[in-house]
Amino acid sequence: MLFMLEGELKPIAREVRQDILTMCYEAGAGHPGGSLSAVEILVYLYWELLKIDPKNPTWTERDYFVLSKGHITPVIYSVLARRGFFEIKELKTYRQVNSRLQGHASRVDLPGLESSAGSLGQGLGIACGIAQGLKMDQKSNRVYCLMGDGEQQEGSIWESAMFAGFYHLDNLIGIIDRNKVQLSANTEKTMSLEPLKEKYASFGWEVIELDGHSFLALEKGFKQALKTKGKPILIIANTIKGKGVSFMENQASWHGKAPNQEEYEQAMKELSKEHN
């Protein structure tokens, strides 16, 4: 069954990567590096785990997904479109004037988004508020929050981590896209995050570390997370910035830069070759 999972989700992940590159190339802007590193995480969540209804985005029994690293809109837009929240052809409007698909996500404009994003460090606090409200209402919905690792340098993240631990928010699953590269350098050279696992554990979180590009590892990790009671859960997903495109991988320069025509064609060729 797990090997079938890999076979079913890998083609979707490839299409999402192609969407990311096409959106950034055609717009002449965007954040491809961090979008590419988060592909498997989001594909697994939206196709296998989240309780959602694309035809009824505000369904009261849904699970909530909060995108805290809000600049990786190419990947969330592609996933929402391919999951059926809006038409795929709308991806062509990315970052255009009057488009619903802007550089940072806006929940008032697009179905499927639970929060707007811009400044880093805010998503976990939003997710904590939703999770606490659901507990107060005795609801069984879960809340998932995807954060960047550079975002862990924000003080508001640690206020939220303390809150979640203190209130035993076991309906909250935080996910860190641990690609180890931020805007201009490696995270450990900018401001070291380690020991990240031990830091969250000291705030009362259950911490699971896994390979963020393996659907098998994601399946195992999230199943473990769903069994955890009495404390919030953090998944540290080890990933590669720019995953899938050789010249983008682990390169800080591709944090927020669009490919030119030659680079775009090479990247798409690599993804096609990988598929074949």
C-alpha positions in Angstrom: 0.0 0.0 0.0 2.8 2.4 0.9 4.6 1.7 -2.4 1.4 2.4 -4.2 1.3 5.8 -2.4 4.7 6.7 -3.8 3.6 5.7 -7.3 0.4 7.8 -7.1 1.8 10.9 -5.6 5.1 11.3 -7.4 3.5 12.2 -10.7 1.4 14.9 -8.9 4.6 16.2 -7.3 6.3 16.5 -10.7 3.3 18.4 -12.1 3.4 20.8 -9.1 7.1 21.4 -9.7 6.4 22.2 -13.3 3.7 24.6 -12.3 6.1 26.4 -9.9 8.7 26.9 -12.5 6.2 28.0 -15.1 4.5 30.5 -12.8 7.8 32.1 -11.8 9.2 32.1 -15.3 6.1 33.7 -16.8 5.7 36.2 -14.0 9.4 37.1 -14.0 9.3 36.8 -10.2 8.5 34.5 -7.3 10.2 32.2 -4.8 11.0 28.9 -6.5 13.6 27.5 -4.1 11.4 27.2 -1.0 8.4 26.2 -3.1 10.3 23.3 -4.6 11.5 22.0 -1.2 7.9 21.9 0.2 6.3 20.0 -2.7 6.1 16.5 -1.2 4.9 17.9 2.1 2.0 19.7 0.6 1.1 17.0 -1.9 1.0 14.4 0.9 -1.2 16.7 3.1 -3.7 17.7 0.4 -4.0 14.3 -1.4 -3.7 11.9 1.6 -4.2 13.5 5.0 -6.3 16.7 5.2 -10.0 16.4 5.8 -11.2 19.0 3.2 -13.9 19.6 0.6 -12.7 21.7 -2.4 -16.3 22.3 -3.4 -17.1 23.6 0.1 -13.9 25.3 1.3 -15.5 26.6 4.5 -16.9 23.2 5.6 -17.1 23.3 9.3 -15.7 19.8 9.8 -12.6 20.5 7.7 -9.0 20.4 8.9 -7.2 23.8 8.8 -3.9 24.4 6.9 -2.0 27.5 7.8 0.8 28.6 5.5 3.3 30.5 7.7 6.1 30.7 5.2 3.8 32.8 3.1 6.1 33.7 0.2 6.1 30.1 -1.3 2.8 30.9 -3.0 3.7 29.1 -6.3 3.5 25.7 -4.6 0.3 26.4 -2.6 -1.5 27.9 -5.6 -0.5 24.8 -7.7 -1.7 22.4 -5.0 -5.0 24.2 -4.5 -5.7 24.4 -8.2 -4.8 20.7 -8.9 -6.9 19.7 -5.8 -9.9 21.4 -7.3 -10.3 24.7 -5.3 -10.1 26.7 -8.5 -9.3 26.1 -12.2 -5.7 25.3 -13.2 -5.8 27.8 -16.0 -5.9 30.6 -13.4 -2.3 29.8 -12.5 -1.3 31.7 -15.6 -2.4 34.9 -13.8 0.2 34.6 -11.1 1.4 38.0 -9.9 -0.5 39.9 -12.5 -2.5 43.0 -11.8 -5.9 42.2 -10.4 -5.1 38.5 -10.1 -6.2 36.5 -7.0 -2.8 34.9 -7.1 -0.4 37.4 -5.7 3.1 37.0 -4.4 1.9 36.6 -0.8 -1.3 34.7 -0.1 -4.6 36.6 0.7 -7.4 34.6 2.3 -10.0 37.1 1.4 -9.4 36.5 -2.3 -8.8 32.8 -2.8 -10.8 29.7 -1.6 -8.8 27.2 0.4 -6.6 29.7 2.2 -7.1 29.9 6.0 -4.8 32.9 6.5 -3.1 35.8 4.7 0.6 35.8 4.8 3.4 38.3 4.4 5.6 38.9 7.5 7.2 35.7 8.7 6.6 34.3 12.1 2.9 34.9 12.3 1.4 31.6 11.0 2.1 29.5 14.1 0.3 32.0 16.3 -2.7 31.9 14.0 -2.7 28.1 14.0 -2.5 28.2 17.8 -5.6 30.4 18.0 -7.6 28.2 15.7 -6.5 25.1 17.6 -7.4 26.6 21.0 -10.8 27.7 19.6 -11.5 24.2 18.3 -10.7 22.7 21.7 -12.9 25.2 23.5 -15.8 24.2 21.1 -14.9 20.5 21.6 -14.4 20.0 17.9 -12.2 17.2 16.5 -10.8 19.2 13.6 -7.0 19.4 13.3 -4.7 22.3 12.5 -1.6 22.0 10.4 1.0 24.8 10.1 3.9 24.8 7.6 6.8 27.0 8.7 10.2 27.8 7.1 13.4 27.1 9.0 14.7 30.7 8.6 11.4 31.7 10.2 12.4 30.0 13.4 14.6 33.0 14.0 11.4 35.1 14.7 10.5 35.7 18.3 6.8 35.3 17.7 7.4 31.7 16.7 8.7 30.9 20.2 5.9 32.7 22.0 3.5 30.5 20.0 5.5 27.4 20.7 5.3 28.2 24.5 1.5 28.8 24.2 0.9 25.5 22.4 2.9 23.5 24.9 1.2 25.1 27.9 -2.3 24.6 26.6 -1.5 21.0 25.4 -2.8 21.6 21.9 -2.6 18.1 20.6 -4.9 19.0 17.7 -2.0 21.1 16.3 0.7 19.8 14.0 3.5 22.1 13.1 5.8 21.3 10.2 9.2 22.9 9.5 10.5 22.8 5.9 14.1 22.3 7.1 16.0 23.0 3.8 18.7 24.8 5.8 18.9 27.8 3.3 17.3 31.2 3.8 17.3 34.4 1.8 21.0 35.0 1.5 22.9 32.1 3.2 22.7 28.8 5.1 20.6 29.1 8.3 23.4 28.0 10.5 25.6 30.8 9.2 22.9 33.4 9.5 21.7 32.5 13.0 22.1 28.9 14.1 18.8 27.1 14.9 20.3 23.9 16.4 19.5 22.0 18.5 16.0 22.6 17.0 14.5 19.3 18.0 15.5 19.7 21.6 14.3 23.3 21.7 10.7 22.4 20.7 10.8 19.4 23.1 11.7 21.7 25.9 8.5 23.7 25.2 6.4 20.6 25.6 6.1 19.4 22.0 6.4 15.9 20.6 9.0 16.1 17.9 9.3 13.8 14.8 12.1 14.2 12.3 11.9 12.7 8.8 12.8 12.9 5.2 10.5 15.6 3.7 10.9 14.3 0.1 9.8 10.7 0.9 6.1 10.0 0.8 6.8 6.8 2.8 8.5 8.7 5.5 5.8 11.4 5.6 3.1 8.7 5.9 4.9 7.1 8.8 5.6 10.4 10.5 2.1 11.8 10.3 0.5 8.5 11.4 2.7 8.7 14.5 1.7 12.4 15.0 -2.0 11.6 14.8 -1.6 9.1 17.7 0.1 11.6 20.0 -2.1 12.8 22.9 -1.7 15.7 25.4 0.9 17.8 23.5 1.4 19.6 20.2 3.4 17.8 17.5 6.2 19.2 15.4 7.4 17.5 12.3 10.9 18.5 11.2 10.9 17.7 7.5 14.5 17.6 6.2 14.4 18.9 2.6 16.6 20.3 -0.2 16.1 23.9 -1.3 15.2 23.9 -5.0 14.6 20.2 -5.0 14.3 18.6 -8.4 16.3 21.2 -10.4 20.0 20.5 -10.3 21.3 24.1 -10.5 18.8 25.4 -8.0 19.4 22.8 -5.3 20.9 24.2 -2.0 21.5 27.6 -3.7 20.4 30.6 -1.7 20.4 32.6 -4.9 17.2 30.8 -6.0 15.3 31.8 -2.9 13.5 34.6 -4.7 14.6 34.7 -8.3 12.7 33.6 -11.4 14.5 31.5 -14.1 15.3 33.1 -17.5 14.2 31.2 -20.7 17.3 29.1 -20.9 17.2 28.1 -17.2 13.4 27.4 -17.4 13.9 25.1 -20.4 16.7 23.3 -18.7 14.7 22.8 -15.5 11.6 21.5 -17.3 13.8 19.2 -19.3 15.3 17.8 -16.0 11.8 17.2 -14.6 10.7 15.5 -17.7 13.8 13.3 -17.8 13.2 12.4 -14.1 9.6 11.3 -14.9 10.7 9.2 -17.9 
